[in-house]
Each structure stands twice: as structure tokens, then as C-alpha cells.
């Protein structure tokens, strides 16, 4: 009986030692998608150091934190990681909202304002509203109407980047933005007739109403200065359609889309200020 007890006790101790020996941490990598069974030695600012029982214990390997999704420690606890380029924690102290004005639009007969909000790293949405007629009326047409815009920005990330690379500001950088525009406005149109019998010109005035839509792909670059001020330079191309009784090609919110060709163009410069409290 005594020998049987000793044998079982030895087996239990051996099993516990085996479990302890093979209890390991696990690193889950992104590329290639696999799991590294190891012993975590150190978690640094950029690299994670680990050792494995496959090689000598004094041999230490490293893996970039940007290339892993999480670590599961031998006690069952998990630690998640995000890419330094897109991890939202790297931009928490920055303002994520902006109010902008199209700087040159009043010279073209309209005042256009927009609001941009960062949805997540590398993506933001932008709403625009404008008043047609709140600007220079060079042709004395008394224009009046509204412009509404909506676009969704996709920031362009580099083709390659090292583990230190990240956006300097969450709203700064080159971008591509699908954008839809709706506008409705009225202008005065003058018609002149010559009366040969009286040798005089007569005129009459009519109010023409125009309603247009456009869908464009806009590209641009936005600069942010000191998390307060920004400059947005952009240009775009797309298609437009709607009710255009005067067959005009200038619609205050974009150029083109007359009755002959649906092509639309836009370009401009916006300036603005960032809003929101820093965390």
C-alpha cells in the first residue's frame, strides 16, 4: 500500500511539473496569421521580447507590436494591441471636429460652410450647407437658394510605414471623398425685344428656378496647424443632372452638368477651426 501511495504521489508531482513546464504565453500575430507559444520576457514601447523552449533559454526573439492582435498569458489574462497608425488611443488628445468655410465661394455668389467630424482613424464625414446669393452678384441676377453637401472622407495611408509611423493629426493628410450635392436656386432672367416701328428696346424679367444633383469623387489634402487651424485644398469630378431651364453650366456649388454634357467639376480652398475639448 505504501509503495502504491508513493507511485501515485510521484505521478501527481510529475504531472504538475509537466503542466508547469508547458504552460506558456501565446502571441497572436496578424501576418502571417499564427500563434507563437512562448514565454514573454518584456513588453516595450514598440517591441515584445519572448523566448521559446525550442531554443536556448538565453536566446530572446522580438516581434513588432503593430503585427500582433493580442497576448494571452499563461494565467488566462489577455492584452489587446492596435496598430500605431490606426489605433485610436494615439489620437485621443486631439480635437476631432472642425468648422470650415469655402474661402473663395463668396466671390462666386454663395457662402458655403461645412462641418467635419472624425468617425475613426483615417475616416471622417463632412456636411456642407450654403446660401446662394450671399456673395458677389456680378450679373445682377439676384440669385437666391440653398446648397447641401455630404461626403465621407477616406484618408490615404502610405504604401509602407514603419512601426513609428502614424498620422500627425487625425484630420490631417491626403484624402479621397465621395460626395453628393443638392442645390436649388432661382435667378432673374432678362429678355430684350426690339420694336422697329418705335425704334426702341423693351425688356421683361422672369424668375428661373434650377434644381440640380451631383455625385463626385473629390480628392484633396488637409493641413492642421497646432490642433486649432486648418486649410483644405480640394478638386473633384463627377456626374450631374436635374432641372436646368437656362442650360447653365455654373451652379454655385459646382461647374458643368448643362443639357449637353453631365460632367461636373469642383475645386476650392477651405479654411477652418477645430472644435472640441482635448482629453
Backbone as CSV, one residue per row, in Angstrom:
resi,resn,N_x,N_y,N_z,CA_x,CA_y,CA_z,C_x,C_y,C_z
1,UNK,0.831,-1.205,0.000,0.000,0.000,0.000,0.866,1.256,0.000
2,UNK,1.945,1.152,0.799,2.840,2.310,0.890,3.487,2.595,-0.445
3,UNK,3.939,1.535,-1.142,4.557,1.732,-2.456,3.557,2.295,-3.472
4,UNK,2.311,1.829,-3.387,1.278,2.321,-4.300,1.047,3.821,-4.094
5,UNK,1.021,4.233,-2.806,0.840,5.658,-2.485,2.005,6.482,-3.009
6,UNK,3.219,5.984,-2.869,4.396,6.713,-3.341,4.385,6.864,-4.854
7,UNK,3.953,5.792,-5.548,3.919,5.838,-7.010,2.917,6.867,-7.490
8,UNK,1.714,6.890,-6.874,0.693,7.857,-7.264,1.105,9.285,-6.937
9,UNK,1.756,9.468,-5.795,2.231,10.797,-5.422,3.270,11.293,-6.417
10,UNK,4.157,10.386,-6.816,5.168,10.746,-7.816,4.520,11.119,-9.149
11,UNK,3.468,10.388,-9.534,2.774,10.668,-10.797,2.109,12.040,-10.761
12,UNK,1.481,12.368,-9.618,0.823,13.682,-9.494,1.846,14.802,-9.587
13,UNK,2.973,14.645,-8.888,4.031,15.663,-8.917,4.582,15.822,-10.327
14,UNK,4.779,14.699,-11.017,5.299,14.740,-12.388,4.329,15.454,-13.316
15,UNK,3.010,15.176,-13.107,2.000,15.813,-13.947,1.972,17.314,-13.720
16,UNK,2.055,17.719,-12.453,2.070,19.151,-12.137,3.303,19.818,-12.719
17,UNK,4.421,19.179,-12.642,5.655,19.747,-13.207,5.553,19.861,-14.717
18,UNK,4.936,18.841,-15.336,4.781,18.866,-16.791,3.879,20.010,-17.217
19,UNK,2.752,20.189,-16.484,1.839,21.272,-16.812,2.506,22.619,-16.626
20,UNK,3.294,22.744,-15.563,4.009,23.997,-15.322,5.028,24.264,-16.409
21,UNK,5.704,23.172,-16.835,6.732,23.323,-17.854,6.136,23.775,-19.176
22,UNK,4.938,23.222,-19.526,4.356,23.511,-20.830,3.329,24.637,-20.793
23,UNK,3.017,25.176,-19.595,2.135,26.342,-19.515,2.877,27.533,-20.107
24,UNK,2.340,28.103,-21.184,3.061,29.123,-21.910,2.156,30.310,-22.239
25,UNK,2.796,31.435,-22.527,2.079,32.582,-23.066,1.866,32.359,-24.563
26,UNK,0.871,33.076,-25.113,0.573,32.946,-26.536,0.500,34.326,-27.177
27,UNK,1.218,34.496,-28.276,1.189,35.737,-29.064,0.425,35.459,-30.352
28,UNK,-0.610,36.245,-30.619,-1.418,36.073,-31.832,-0.983,37.124,-32.856
29,UNK,-0.381,36.653,-33.944,0.158,37.553,-34.958,-0.860,37.815,-36.063
30,UNK,-0.660,38.985,-36.770,-1.507,39.332,-37.914,-0.986,38.727,-39.206
31,UNK,0.316,38.835,-39.427,0.895,38.418,-40.699,2.256,37.767,-40.457
32,UNK,2.412,36.463,-40.657,1.331,35.533,-41.018,0.403,35.305,-39.827
33,UNK,-0.815,34.868,-40.138,-1.789,34.638,-39.081,-1.456,33.335,-38.362
34,UNK,-0.803,33.441,-37.253,-0.458,32.245,-36.489,-0.296,32.618,-35.014
35,UNK,0.015,31.624,-34.217,0.172,31.806,-32.774,1.558,31.352,-32.359
36,UNK,2.218,32.176,-31.568,3.532,31.839,-31.042,3.377,31.437,-29.577
37,UNK,3.730,30.213,-29.264,3.731,29.766,-27.876,5.102,30.032,-27.291
38,UNK,5.143,30.794,-26.215,6.426,31.288,-25.738,6.318,31.724,-24.284
39,UNK,7.376,32.333,-23.814,7.407,32.989,-22.515,7.738,34.454,-22.748
40,UNK,6.792,35.350,-22.388,7.012,36.779,-22.584,8.117,37.247,-21.646
41,UNK,9.115,37.900,-22.227,10.231,38.412,-21.448,10.042,39.897,-21.133
42,UNK,9.584,40.641,-22.150,9.452,42.099,-21.954,8.461,42.658,-22.972
43,UNK,7.633,43.619,-22.542,6.730,44.352,-23.425,7.198,45.799,-23.452
44,UNK,7.816,46.190,-24.561,8.345,47.539,-24.686,7.387,48.463,-25.401
45,UNK,7.843,49.659,-25.689,7.005,50.653,-26.356,6.700,50.243,-27.788
46,UNK,7.631,49.534,-28.447,7.452,49.160,-29.843,7.560,47.661,-30.084
47,UNK,8.334,46.953,-29.278,8.605,45.536,-29.496,8.203,44.712,-28.281
48,UNK,7.905,43.453,-28.549,7.672,42.473,-27.495,8.765,41.425,-27.587
49,UNK,9.430,41.174,-26.481,10.504,40.190,-26.439,9.992,38.903,-25.791
50,UNK,10.418,37.774,-26.378,9.960,36.489,-25.859,11.034,35.427,-26.086
51,UNK,10.905,34.355,-25.361,11.786,33.195,-25.542,10.923,31.948,-25.691
52,UNK,11.492,30.919,-26.306,10.776,29.656,-26.505,11.632,28.505,-25.999
53,UNK,10.947,27.392,-25.702,11.685,26.224,-25.231,12.312,25.433,-26.369
54,UNK,12.092,25.894,-27.604,12.684,25.214,-28.763,14.178,25.506,-28.861
55,UNK,14.562,26.711,-28.411,15.963,27.121,-28.487,16.485,27.372,-27.075
56,UNK,17.713,27.804,-27.016,18.330,28.060,-25.717,17.557,29.143,-24.967
57,UNK,17.442,28.998,-23.647,16.657,29.911,-22.841,17.201,31.338,-22.861
58,UNK,18.492,31.494,-23.105,19.078,32.836,-23.126,18.937,33.512,-24.491
59,UNK,18.272,32.809,-25.464,18.045,33.382,-26.777,16.679,34.075,-26.773
60,UNK,16.678,35.394,-27.066,15.458,36.193,-26.987,15.057,36.653,-28.383
61,UNK,13.780,36.480,-28.738,13.228,36.920,-30.007,12.371,38.173,-29.794
62,UNK,12.108,38.905,-30.882,11.260,40.091,-30.799,10.191,40.043,-31.882
63,UNK,9.069,40.711,-31.611,8.000,40.854,-32.592,7.450,42.273,-32.466
64,UNK,7.162,42.886,-33.604,6.627,44.244,-33.640,5.210,44.252,-33.068
65,UNK,4.918,45.194,-32.176,3.584,45.283,-31.576,2.516,45.576,-32.625
66,UNK,2.906,46.228,-33.736,1.946,46.505,-34.805,1.521,45.241,-35.543
67,UNK,2.254,44.151,-35.340,1.980,42.913,-36.078,1.280,41.861,-35.224
68,UNK,0.755,42.256,-34.084,0.043,41.292,-33.250,-1.313,41.866,-32.856
69,UNK,-2.248,40.975,-32.589,-3.585,41.397,-32.165,-3.747,41.329,-30.652
70,UNK,-3.161,40.300,-30.034,-3.293,40.175,-28.582,-2.270,39.185,-28.042
71,UNK,-2.132,39.210,-26.717,-1.339,38.232,-25.982,-2.249,37.582,-24.948
72,UNK,-2.211,36.264,-24.881,-2.905,35.536,-23.826,-1.834,34.943,-22.917
73,UNK,-1.808,35.393,-21.674,-0.795,34.921,-20.739,-1.184,33.559,-20.168
74,UNK,-0.209,32.903,-19.558,-0.448,31.539,-19.062,-1.508,31.493,-17.970
75,UNK,-1.754,32.634,-17.296,-2.797,32.671,-16.268,-4.184,32.969,-16.838
76,UNK,-4.270,33.112,-18.174,-5.557,33.329,-18.823,-5.880,34.777,-19.119
77,UNK,-5.146,35.708,-18.581,-5.403,37.118,-18.831,-4.958,37.498,-20.250
78,UNK,-5.691,38.469,-20.862,-5.402,38.890,-22.232,-4.979,40.362,-22.266
79,UNK,-4.153,40.673,-23.249,-3.745,42.047,-23.516,-3.883,42.290,-25.011
80,UNK,-4.763,43.245,-25.402,-5.012,43.532,-26.819,-4.106,44.659,-27.295
81,UNK,-3.810,44.659,-28.612,-2.932,45.658,-29.208,-3.563,46.194,-30.492
82,UNK,-3.236,47.431,-30.827,-3.703,48.041,-32.072,-2.526,48.672,-32.789
83,UNK,-2.660,48.796,-34.104,-1.610,49.372,-34.930,-1.389,50.828,-34.555
84,UNK,-0.144,51.236,-34.407,0.155,52.622,-34.040,-0.320,53.615,-35.094
85,UNK,-0.535,53.140,-36.348,-1.028,54.022,-37.399,-2.504,54.317,-37.213
86,UNK,-3.269,53.330,-36.777,-4.717,53.457,-36.742,-5.317,53.320,-35.347
87,UNK,-4.521,53.044,-34.351,-5.049,52.909,-33.002,-5.587,54.232,-32.482
88,UNK,-6.852,54.245,-32.081,-7.492,55.498,-31.668,-6.861,56.079,-30.415
89,UNK,-6.223,55.246,-29.598,-5.620,55.763,-28.370,-4.480,56.729,-28.652
90,UNK,-3.919,56.666,-29.863,-2.813,57.554,-30.208,-3.299,58.964,-30.558
91,UNK,-4.610,59.146,-30.714,-5.146,60.443,-31.144,-6.184,60.997,-30.170
92,UNK,-6.274,60.415,-28.973,-7.309,60.814,-28.034,-7.166,62.259,-27.574
93,UNK,-5.973,62.806,-27.571,-5.766,64.171,-27.089,-6.035,65.225,-28.161
94,UNK,-6.404,64.804,-29.383,-6.609,65.742,-30.485,-8.087,66.092,-30.652
95,UNK,-8.336,67.308,-31.145,-9.701,67.714,-31.468,-10.146,66.999,-32.744
96,UNK,-11.391,66.560,-32.763,-11.874,65.704,-33.846,-13.013,66.323,-34.642
97,UNK,-13.281,67.613,-34.452,-14.343,68.309,-35.172,-13.807,69.616,-35.731
98,UNK,-14.378,70.032,-36.863,-13.917,71.270,-37.492,-15.077,71.971,-38.186
99,UNK,-15.076,73.283,-38.112,-15.989,74.137,-38.859,-15.173,74.847,-39.935
100,UNK,-15.645,74.777,-41.197,-14.885,75.344,-42.308,-15.764,76.223,-43.186
101,UNK,-15.122,77.140,-43.902,-15.804,77.954,-44.899,-15.039,77.864,-46.205
102,UNK,-15.780,77.760,-47.300,-15.147,77.809,-48.621,-14.673,79.243,-48.846
103,UNK,-13.379,79.412,-48.856,-12.786,80.734,-48.747,-13.144,81.645,-49.918
104,UNK,-13.230,81.090,-51.128,-13.469,81.908,-52.319,-14.924,81.871,-52.791
105,UNK,-15.769,81.088,-52.139,-17.152,80.953,-52.617,-17.941,82.261,-52.616
106,UNK,-17.748,83.197,-51.667,-18.498,84.455,-51.753,-18.211,85.250,-53.022
107,UNK,-17.006,85.080,-53.569,-16.696,85.772,-54.821,-17.473,85.170,-55.992
108,UNK,-17.957,83.941,-55.816,-18.709,83.254,-56.860,-20.216,83.314,-56.629
109,UNK,-20.644,84.073,-55.616,-22.071,84.280,-55.417,-22.721,83.449,-54.341
110,UNK,-21.951,82.754,-53.506,-22.539,81.923,-52.461,-21.601,81.835,-51.264
111,UNK,-22.166,81.607,-50.101,-21.386,81.362,-48.887,-21.628,79.927,-48.458
112,UNK,-20.572,79.124,-48.436,-20.700,77.691,-48.153,-19.886,77.347,-46.912
113,UNK,-20.553,76.737,-45.932,-19.921,76.313,-44.691,-20.005,74.798,-44.591
114,UNK,-19.079,74.220,-43.853,-19.098,72.764,-43.674,-18.638,72.391,-42.277
115,UNK,-19.074,71.209,-41.877,-18.710,70.659,-40.569,-18.129,69.265,-40.793
116,UNK,-16.957,69.019,-40.243,-16.303,67.716,-40.385,-16.142,67.066,-39.020
117,UNK,-16.444,65.775,-38.977,-16.322,65.012,-37.732,-15.576,63.715,-38.012
118,UNK,-14.544,63.450,-37.229,-13.783,62.212,-37.373,-14.596,61.048,-36.828
119,UNK,-14.836,60.038,-37.682,-15.562,58.847,-37.269,-14.638,57.848,-36.580
120,UNK,-13.460,57.664,-37.181,-12.414,56.838,-36.614,-11.135,57.176,-37.360
121,UNK,-10.050,56.598,-36.948,-8.773,56.925,-37.567,-8.812,56.644,-39.061
122,UNK,-8.532,57.679,-39.860,-8.496,57.523,-41.309,-9.816,57.752,-42.000
123,UNK,-10.893,58.031,-41.245,-12.204,58.238,-41.855,-12.950,59.355,-41.134
124,UNK,-13.637,60.185,-41.909,-14.450,61.247,-41.328,-15.598,61.565,-42.275
125,UNK,-16.642,62.174,-41.744,-17.756,62.610,-42.578,-17.838,64.123,-42.537
126,UNK,-18.346,64.682,-43.642,-18.399,66.136,-43.759,-19.757,66.561,-44.327
127,UNK,-20.407,67.475,-43.607,-21.672,68.051,-44.051,-21.427,69.494,-44.478
128,UNK,-22.070,69.909,-45.560,-21.941,71.287,-46.029,-23.298,71.919,-46.259
129,UNK,-23.401,73.203,-45.973,-24.624,73.952,-46.221,-24.216,75.326,-46.754
130,UNK,-24.941,75.806,-47.734,-24.587,77.093,-48.332,-25.806,77.908,-48.695
131,UNK,-25.619,79.200,-48.733,-26.673,80.131,-49.132,-26.270,80.766,-50.450
132,UNK,-27.010,80.453,-51.502,-26.768,81.068,-52.803,-27.345,82.482,-52.779
133,UNK,-26.535,83.428,-53.196,-26.919,84.828,-53.139,-26.187,85.602,-52.073
134,UNK,-25.548,84.882,-51.130,-24.760,85.537,-50.080,-23.339,85.731,-50.585
135,UNK,-23.232,86.577,-51.600,-21.925,86.831,-52.197,-22.040,87.851,-53.313
136,UNK,-21.041,87.904,-54.127,-20.990,88.869,-55.220,-21.993,88.496,-56.311
137,UNK,-22.788,89.491,-56.733,-23.764,89.295,-57.821,-23.317,90.146,-59.009
138,UNK,-22.339,89.634,-59.749,-21.730,90.425,-60.823,-22.687,90.676,-61.978
139,UNK,-23.633,89.767,-62.230,-24.537,89.894,-63.381,-25.907,90.453,-63.012
140,UNK,-26.070,90.887,-61.772,-27.338,91.474,-61.313,-28.510,90.524,-61.572
141,UNK,-28.324,89.262,-61.195,-29.370,88.253,-61.405,-30.175,87.967,-60.132
142,UNK,-29.782,88.566,-59.002,-30.471,88.362,-57.724,-30.648,86.869,-57.391
143,UNK,-29.578,86.105,-57.405,-29.717,84.673,-57.111,-30.075,84.443,-55.646
144,UNK,-30.845,83.417,-55.420,-31.159,83.029,-54.042,-31.512,81.543,-54.035
145,UNK,-30.920,80.823,-53.079,-31.198,79.394,-52.978,-30.331,78.741,-51.924
146,UNK,-30.292,77.417,-51.937,-29.551,76.655,-50.936,-28.660,75.620,-51.614
147,UNK,-27.624,75.261,-50.907,-26.719,74.175,-51.318,-26.576,73.233,-50.129
148,UNK,-26.660,71.949,-50.357,-26.438,70.942,-49.319,-25.464,69.901,-49.848
149,UNK,-24.472,69.564,-49.028,-23.446,68.596,-49.432,-23.248,67.564,-48.333
150,UNK,-22.909,66.361,-48.760,-22.493,65.330,-47.809,-21.382,64.502,-48.447
151,UNK,-20.317,64.305,-47.694,-19.208,63.498,-48.181,-18.610,62.656,-47.070
152,UNK,-17.970,61.569,-47.459,-17.297,60.693,-46.500,-15.842,60.564,-46.918
153,UNK,-14.948,61.004,-46.046,-13.522,61.037,-46.349,-12.828,59.736,-45.975
154,UNK,-11.934,59.324,-46.857,-11.026,58.218,-46.581,-9.604,58.763,-46.689
155,UNK,-8.929,58.844,-45.565,-7.556,59.329,-45.563,-6.650,58.309,-46.252
156,UNK,-5.707,58.795,-47.025,-4.798,57.930,-47.772,-3.622,57.570,-46.874
157,UNK,-3.486,56.275,-46.568,-2.356,55.811,-45.770,-1.189,55.493,-46.696
158,UNK,0.034,55.522,-46.190,1.193,55.247,-47.051,1.216,53.802,-47.518
159,UNK,1.906,53.558,-48.649,2.062,52.200,-49.158,2.852,51.335,-48.184
160,UNK,3.747,51.950,-47.450,4.504,51.233,-46.436,4.811,52.214,-45.316
161,UNK,4.994,51.693,-44.128,5.346,52.535,-42.998,5.982,51.674,-41.920
162,UNK,6.846,52.285,-41.126,7.486,51.545,-40.052,6.627,51.633,-38.794
163,UNK,7.075,50.998,-37.751,6.258,50.909,-36.545,6.093,52.243,-35.837
164,UNK,6.885,53.246,-36.176,6.739,54.559,-35.574,5.769,55.442,-36.342
165,UNK,5.324,54.998,-37.517,4.551,55.857,-38.403,3.121,55.990,-37.900
166,UNK,2.595,57.222,-37.938,1.204,57.471,-37.611,0.820,58.838,-38.165
167,UNK,-0.484,59.096,-38.282,-0.927,60.416,-38.711,-0.516,61.438,-37.658
168,UNK,0.007,62.588,-38.121,0.373,63.620,-37.160,-0.863,64.231,-36.523
169,UNK,-1.987,64.219,-37.260,-3.276,64.622,-36.700,-4.355,63.795,-37.368
170,UNK,-5.399,63.483,-36.618,-6.434,62.585,-37.125,-7.209,63.181,-38.294
171,UNK,-7.198,64.526,-38.448,-7.884,65.183,-39.562,-6.922,65.681,-40.636
172,UNK,-5.657,65.362,-40.510,-4.645,65.873,-41.439,-4.235,64.796,-42.429
173,UNK,-4.013,65.224,-43.702,-3.485,64.304,-44.690,-4.227,64.360,-46.005
174,UNK,-3.746,63.591,-46.961,-4.403,63.477,-48.264,-5.613,62.562,-48.135
175,UNK,-6.618,62.797,-48.971,-7.844,62.026,-48.836,-8.563,61.876,-50.168
176,UNK,-9.487,60.913,-50.199,-10.454,60.735,-51.283,-11.834,60.771,-50.640
177,UNK,-12.754,61.510,-51.274,-14.069,61.715,-50.651,-15.191,61.585,-51.681
178,UNK,-15.977,60.511,-51.658,-17.225,60.507,-52.430,-18.158,61.571,-51.851
179,UNK,-18.756,62.376,-52.729,-19.564,63.497,-52.249,-20.805,63.674,-53.105
180,UNK,-21.939,63.883,-52.453,-23.183,64.165,-53.149,-23.596,65.596,-52.825
181,UNK,-24.101,66.313,-53.851,-24.501,67.707,-53.700,-25.919,67.903,-54.240
182,UNK,-26.708,68.627,-53.480,-28.040,69.044,-53.923,-28.098,70.565,-53.847
183,UNK,-28.660,71.193,-54.874,-28.828,72.651,-54.826,-30.105,73.045,-55.552
184,UNK,-30.686,74.118,-55.053,-31.905,74.676,-55.647,-31.810,76.189,-55.537
185,UNK,-32.014,76.871,-56.652,-31.887,78.321,-56.624,-32.726,78.952,-57.734
186,UNK,-32.995,80.215,-57.555,-33.692,80.996,-58.570,-32.863,82.211,-58.948
187,UNK,-32.936,82.601,-60.224,-32.234,83.793,-60.715,-33.170,84.564,-61.643
188,UNK,-32.928,85.857,-61.722,-33.694,86.690,-62.658,-33.097,86.575,-64.053
189,UNK,-33.957,86.394,-65.025,-33.535,86.326,-66.419,-34.221,87.460,-67.193
190,UNK,-33.439,88.208,-67.930,-33.963,89.355,-68.682,-34.038,89.012,-70.173
191,UNK,-35.168,89.351,-70.757,-35.374,89.151,-72.197,-35.606,90.525,-72.844
192,UNK,-34.909,90.777,-73.971,-34.979,92.076,-74.656,-35.555,91.897,-76.060
193,UNK,-36.434,92.835,-76.446,-37.031,92.840,-77.786,-36.872,94.233,-78.419
194,UNK,-36.650,94.198,-79.722,-36.511,95.467,-80.457,-37.765,95.716,-81.295
195,UNK,-38.334,96.882,-81.096,-39.538,97.289,-81.833,-39.106,98.220,-82.957
196,UNK,-39.228,97.728,-84.215,-38.754,98.519,-85.347,-39.620,99.768,-85.577
197,UNK,-40.904,99.649,-85.305,-41.777,100.802,-85.569,-41.479,101.970,-84.642
198,UNK,-41.127,101.678,-83.419,-40.816,102.759,-82.465,-39.316,102.960,-82.282
199,UNK,-38.553,102.027,-82.884,-37.100,102.101,-82.754,-36.661,102.097,-81.283
200,UNK,-37.305,101.215,-80.516,-36.997,101.116,-79.093,-36.843,99.654,-78.679
201,UNK,-36.094,99.469,-77.573,-35.946,98.145,-76.960,-36.897,98.037,-75.762
202,UNK,-37.529,96.908,-75.666,-38.340,96.611,-74.489,-37.759,95.379,-73.793
203,UNK,-38.006,95.313,-72.503,-37.450,94.191,-71.735,-38.502,93.640,-70.781
204,UNK,-38.310,92.386,-70.435,-39.144,91.746,-69.432,-38.258,90.827,-68.591
205,UNK,-38.691,90.610,-67.369,-37.895,89.824,-66.414,-38.699,88.610,-65.960
206,UNK,-38.044,87.467,-65.947,-38.657,86.242,-65.457,-37.734,85.594,-64.439
207,UNK,-38.369,84.896,-63.512,-37.614,84.180,-62.487,-37.488,82.717,-62.910
208,UNK,-36.249,82.248,-63.067,-35.999,80.869,-63.476,-35.507,80.072,-62.271
209,UNK,-36.089,78.903,-62.044,-35.732,78.032,-60.926,-34.942,76.827,-61.439
210,UNK,-33.845,76.535,-60.770,-32.969,75.425,-61.145,-32.800,74.488,-59.968
211,UNK,-32.888,73.192,-60.216,-32.661,72.167,-59.188,-31.692,71.140,-59.753
212,UNK,-30.577,70.911,-59.051,-29.533,70.029,-59.568,-29.009,69.098,-58.479
213,UNK,-28.576,67.923,-58.936,-27.871,66.954,-58.092,-26.530,66.643,-58.745
214,UNK,-25.570,66.250,-57.928,-24.309,65.759,-58.492,-23.714,64.714,-57.565
215,UNK,-22.976,63.800,-58.166,-22.212,62.798,-57.425,-20.781,62.866,-57.936
216,UNK,-19.859,63.194,-57.023,-18.474,63.406,-57.431,-17.495,62.655,-56.537
217,UNK,-16.333,62.421,-57.087,-15.194,61.915,-56.328,-14.242,63.084,-56.147
218,UNK,-14.040,63.458,-54.904,-13.226,64.623,-54.578,-11.929,64.152,-53.936
219,UNK,-10.832,64.701,-54.405,-9.535,64.426,-53.801,-8.937,65.704,-53.271
220,UNK,-8.175,65.603,-52.211,-7.591,66.809,-51.655,-6.571,66.513,-50.582
221,UNK,-6.125,67.583,-49.988,-5.188,67.460,-48.871,-5.528,68.509,-47.840
222,UNK,-5.506,68.079,-46.590,-5.856,68.967,-45.480,-4.676,69.083,-44.522
223,UNK,-4.372,70.315,-44.158,-3.306,70.593,-43.203,-3.920,71.107,-41.905
224,UNK,-3.377,70.649,-40.784,-3.828,71.104,-39.469,-2.651,71.735,-38.748
225,UNK,-2.890,72.911,-38.198,-1.828,73.653,-37.532,-2.165,73.814,-36.047
226,UNK,-1.314,73.233,-35.218,-1.389,73.387,-33.769,-2.734,72.941,-33.198
227,UNK,-3.387,71.991,-33.867,-4.668,71.459,-33.410,-5.733,72.552,-33.260
228,UNK,-5.588,73.651,-34.028,-6.526,74.773,-33.931,-7.045,75.196,-35.299
229,UNK,-6.141,75.363,-36.252,-6.473,75.954,-37.555,-6.193,74.938,-38.652
230,UNK,-7.000,74.943,-39.727,-6.773,74.012,-40.827,-6.984,74.687,-42.180
231,UNK,-6.372,74.103,-43.187,-6.517,74.510,-44.579,-6.793,73.254,-45.397
232,UNK,-7.814,73.317,-46.238,-8.253,72.157,-47.025,-8.292,72.559,-48.501
233,UNK,-7.415,71.955,-49.294,-7.333,72.220,-50.729,-7.878,71.002,-51.470
234,UNK,-8.841,71.208,-52.402,-9.515,70.055,-52.997,-9.894,70.306,-54.447
235,UNK,-10.168,69.217,-55.169,-10.699,69.249,-56.534,-11.442,67.942,-56.768
236,UNK,-12.477,67.990,-57.642,-13.256,66.780,-57.866,-13.910,66.747,-59.232
237,UNK,-14.375,65.563,-59.598,-15.025,65.352,-60.880,-16.142,64.335,-60.699
238,UNK,-17.216,64.473,-61.505,-18.311,63.533,-61.377,-19.411,63.779,-62.383
239,UNK,-20.629,63.386,-62.014,-21.799,63.495,-62.876,-22.849,64.366,-62.189
240,UNK,-23.618,65.109,-63.016,-24.697,65.926,-62.503,-25.931,65.831,-63.372
241,UNK,-27.080,66.067,-62.780,-28.329,66.026,-63.534,-29.381,66.815,-62.759
242,UNK,-30.477,67.163,-63.436,-31.559,67.869,-62.776,-32.341,68.743,-63.735
243,UNK,-33.038,69.729,-63.169,-33.855,70.669,-63.936,-33.042,71.935,-64.153
244,UNK,-32.665,72.181,-65.410,-31.767,73.286,-65.753,-32.376,74.072,-66.913
245,UNK,-33.395,74.895,-66.648,-34.127,75.551,-67.742,-33.296,76.536,-68.550
246,UNK,-32.283,77.137,-67.960,-31.466,78.119,-68.688,-30.238,77.481,-69.328
247,UNK,-30.104,76.147,-69.161,-28.947,75.430,-69.694,-27.634,76.047,-69.204
248,UNK,-27.614,76.362,-67.918,-26.422,76.951,-67.311,-25.396,75.873,-66.981
249,UNK,-24.138,76.274,-66.964,-23.074,75.359,-66.558,-22.433,75.781,-65.231
250,UNK,-22.840,76.918,-64.685,-22.346,77.331,-63.370,-23.507,77.299,-62.384
251,UNK,-23.366,76.462,-61.349,-24.454,76.249,-60.406,-24.069,76.601,-58.971
252,UNK,-23.081,77.433,-58.779,-22.671,77.934,-57.468,-22.011,76.857,-56.606
253,UNK,-22.511,75.641,-56.648,-21.889,74.561,-55.887,-20.950,73.701,-56.698
254,UNK,-21.068,73.742,-58.012,-20.181,73.014,-58.914,-20.332,73.583,-60.313
255,UNK,-19.440,73.166,-61.209,-19.418,73.625,-62.596,-19.778,72.466,-63.508
256,UNK,-20.611,72.741,-64.520,-20.931,71.718,-65.513,-22.378,71.276,-65.440
257,UNK,-22.646,70.090,-65.971,-23.976,69.481,-65.991,-24.971,70.359,-66.728
258,UNK,-24.567,70.837,-67.911,-25.553,71.522,-68.740,-26.371,70.455,-69.481
259,UNK,-27.214,70.883,-70.395,-28.108,69.928,-71.065,-27.407,69.078,-72.121
260,UNK,-26.153,69.389,-72.393,-25.407,68.642,-73.403,-24.461,67.605,-72.808
261,UNK,-23.913,67.887,-71.621,-22.903,67.013,-71.032,-23.094,66.964,-69.518
262,UNK,-23.195,65.770,-68.920,-23.438,65.653,-67.474,-22.191,65.816,-66.607
263,UNK,-21.045,66.059,-67.213,-19.796,66.169,-66.467,-19.854,67.337,-65.486
264,UNK,-19.403,67.104,-64.244,-19.330,68.164,-63.238,-17.914,68.256,-62.686
265,UNK,-17.529,69.454,-62.314,-16.209,69.728,-61.760,-16.352,70.608,-60.527
266,UNK,-15.418,70.456,-59.628,-15.374,71.326,-58.460,-13.929,71.497,-58.027
267,UNK,-13.642,72.581,-57.366,-12.310,72.851,-56.817,-12.448,74.010,-55.853
268,UNK,-11.542,74.077,-54.909,-11.635,75.180,-53.980,-10.654,75.092,-52.839
269,UNK,-10.801,76.039,-51.941,-9.953,76.148,-50.764,-10.835,76.446,-49.564
270,UNK,-10.714,75.625,-48.550,-11.453,75.848,-47.315,-10.492,76.178,-46.183
271,UNK,-10.935,77.031,-45.304,-10.180,77.300,-44.079,-11.127,77.102,-42.907
272,UNK,-10.590,76.740,-41.770,-11.472,76.487,-40.655,-10.763,76.365,-39.335
273,UNK,-11.564,76.084,-38.308,-11.059,75.956,-36.946,-11.559,74.655,-36.344
274,UNK,-10.703,74.054,-35.526,-11.053,72.800,-34.874,-11.818,73.060,-33.588
275,UNK,-12.748,72.159,-33.301,-13.604,72.291,-32.129,-13.495,71.046,-31.260
276,UNK,-13.941,71.186,-30.042,-13.968,70.053,-29.133,-12.943,70.197,-28.039
277,UNK,-13.181,69.501,-26.957,-12.280,69.535,-25.809,-11.237,68.453,-25.927
278,UNK,-10.019,68.788,-25.602,-8.959,67.791,-25.581,-9.122,66.921,-24.344
279,UNK,-8.853,65.615,-24.510,-8.948,64.708,-23.382,-7.609,64.659,-22.655
